[in-house]
């Protein structure tokens, strides 16, 4: 069973808030969170239908702190996927990815939330060369203002753990797709199955403190150290992008930086 462990029923979660439930990743993981949570609260700026009896919906724009307070009230843990998922004008990123994330953490502090699973991105290290093998301890080298906004989120998570004890798992998510779409994603792919398992593992792990982990499948061509996700969270990826390598023939990536086109000086968004 996806998200299970050796035939044993995993411990059920309490009340979980899922932000960004209408996004690409949110749509995939929502039914599995609903299955594991006592209550799954879904939050979005627009209306979303309730799909299971244990779900509840809260309309909230996290840029508005009062709305964030309502969304976090009574919550045990958060999966924070909401935000701008690509390069954009910096002023927009400040609101959607910086102000909104700070509002979420402050509302979480006031509500007594125990853990936040924060959707960071591989683009916080996208300016490293493709010849480098990266650990979570290596300094950020963001490839976009979008990547910069996620570096801020990781630093915010560190602050709220060190000062107020809110645990965070910052997931540097790779390319979350049903299958890789180009040569770069043979290194960065995160399958739907593995993405669900990673999020559930981040919620279930007994103690995480503050952690930054890379979120990819068990790709033969991976650049990033997966041991923290495996050792701290018990994450075990099942898929390997190499199974799709034949679809790209003998082609090689035209980019020499891990962020690919995101690291290009001309890139202004559009790849998602």
N, C-alpha and C positions, 0 to 999 in steps of 0.2 A: 504494500500500500504506500502510495506516495506520501512522504512526510512521516512514515512510521518507523519503527526500529525493531527488527528481529521478531516481528509478529506480536509484540507487546503494544498495548494501547498507550500512547504517550500521555503524559499528564495534561489535563485540560487547562487552558489558559483562563484567566479571569475576564475582565472587561478590557477589550482591545480596541483602540481607535486606529482606523486606517484612513490616512489622508491621501488624497490623490487616487481615490478608488476608481475613478473613471479613466485613468491613464493606462498606458500600455501594460505596465507591470501590475498595476492595481487590479485590472480586470482579471488577470491570470491568477493572482494569489488570493483574491477575495474569497472564492468558495472554500479554499482550504483553511483560511483563517476562520471563516464562519463555522467550519466543522470542528475546529479545535477550541474556539473561545466560548466561554459561557455566554458572553454578549459581545457581538461585533458591532461597533459603532462606525458607520461610514460617514465621511465628511467630504463635502465638495461645495464649490461655489454655485453649482447648479443642481437641480433636483436629480435624484437617483432613486430608482424603484427598490423596495425591499424585496429580497429574494428568498429569505429564510426566516423562520419564526424568531430566531435569536438575534436578528439584526435590527438596528435602529439607525435612523438617518438624522444628521445634523447639518443644516446648511451653514457654512462658515467660510468666510474669506479671512485667512489667517493674518493678512496685513492689518486687519482690524483687531486690536487686542481684546476688546470686549467679546467679540465673536470667538476668539481663541479660548477665552476663559470658559465659555459655554461648551465648546467642543471637548475640552479636557476634563470637565467636571465629572468626578466619579470614575475616572479611568485608571486602570492598573498599569497598562503598557501601551506604547504607541509604535506604529509602523508609519514613519513619515516619508511618504513618496511624493507629496504635493510640491509643486514648484515649476519653474521654467526648465525644461529638460535639454536645452540646446543653447548655443550662442545667441545672444540678443543684445540690444543696446544696454549699456551698463545701468542706466537709471531704472530700467525694467527689472534687471536682475537684482538690484538693491532691494526693490520692493518684494518681488516674488520669492527670492532665495535667501535674502539676508534678514530683512525686517520680519518676514513671515516666520522664519526659523527661530529668530530670537523670541518672538511672541509665543511661539509654541513651547519653547523651553521654559520661559518664565511662567506661562500658564501651567505647564507640567509641574514646576516647582510648587506653585501655590496649591495645586490639586493633590500633591503627594504621590505623583506618578513614580513608579519604581524604575522603569526602563524605557528607553527610546531606541528603536532601531531606525537609524538615519540613513536615507539613501544618498550617499556620496556618489562619486563617479571615478572611473579610471582616468578621467581627464585632469585630475589633480596631478598626475605624473606624465601627461602626454608629451612633454618636451624631452623626455629621456629618449636616447637612441634605441632602435630596435635590437641593438646588440647587448643592451644592458639587462641584467636580471635584478628586479626591484623588490625590496622588502618594505613593509609598512614603516620602518624606521628611517628610510631614505627621505631626504628633504623633498617637499612638494616642488614640482616643476610644471605648473598648470599650462595648458595649451590654449586656453581661452579665458575670457572674463567669466564665462560659465564655470570653468574649472576653479577660478579664483573664488567665486561665490561658494563653492563646495569646500574649499580650504577653510573659509570662514566658518562654515557649519561644523567642520571637524574640530576647530579650535573652540567653538562655542560649546560643543559637547564635552570637551576636556574641562572647560571652566565649570560647567554645571555639575560635573562629577567631583572635581577637586574641592569646590566650595560648598556644594549642597547635596552631594551623594547620589545624584541621579545617574544610574548606570546607562551607558550608551554603547551600542555596537554600530560603528560607522562602516557601511558596506560600500566599498569602492566597486560599484557595479560595472561589469564589462558591457558586452553587446548582448542585451537580453532579447533574444529572437527565437522563433521556432527552429531556425536553422541559420548558419552563417550566410551572409550575403556577399562577402568579398574576401580577398586573401587576408587582409588584416584581421578579420574576425575569426580566422582559423586560430589566432592567438587569444582573442579577447571574448570569444563566445561564452555566454551563459545561457544554457538551455532552459526552457520553461520548467522542466522537471527539477533541475538543479536549483533554479532560482527560488522555487517554492520551498525546497528543502533548506536552503540557506536562511531564508527569512524565519522559518519555523525553528531552526536550530538556534538562531540569535535570540528568539523569544524564550525558548525552553531552557537554555544553558543556565546552570545553577547560579554561578557568579561570573560576571564578566568585567566589572569595574568600568574602565574606559578602554575600548578596543577599536582598532582600525584593521579591517580585513578586506582582502580582495575577493570580489565575487565573480568567479568564472567557473566553467566546467573543467573537467580534468583533461585539458587540451595538451596534446603532445607539444605544440609550439608555444606554450604559455611563457610569458615574460615575468610573471609575478609570483612571489612566494605565497603558497597556500597553507603553510603549516599553522599560522595563527588560527585560521578558520577551522582547520581540522583538529588542532589540539585544544583550543579553548572552547569551541562550540560543538565539536563532534561532527562537523560537516563532512559528508562523504559524497563527492561528486560522482555521478554515474556516467556522464556523457563525455564525448571527446569530439571536438570539431573536425578532427582528422578524417572521420567517417565521410565528410563532405568534400575533402580535398580534391577528389577527382573531378568535381564539377567546375573547377577553375583551371584544369589542365596543367600546363607547366608555367603558368603565369606567376609572377612575383609582384609583391607590392611596389608601387611606384614611390612610396614614402619611406624615409629612413628614421622617422620619429614614431614613437608608440601611439601618439594621438592621430596618426594618419593625416587626413585632410583637415582635421580640427586644428592641427599645428601650423597649417599654411598661413602666411601673413594675410592672404586675401580672404580667408574664411570668415563669413559673417552669419552663418547659420543655415539650416536647411536640411542637414543630414539626419537630425533627430538622434 
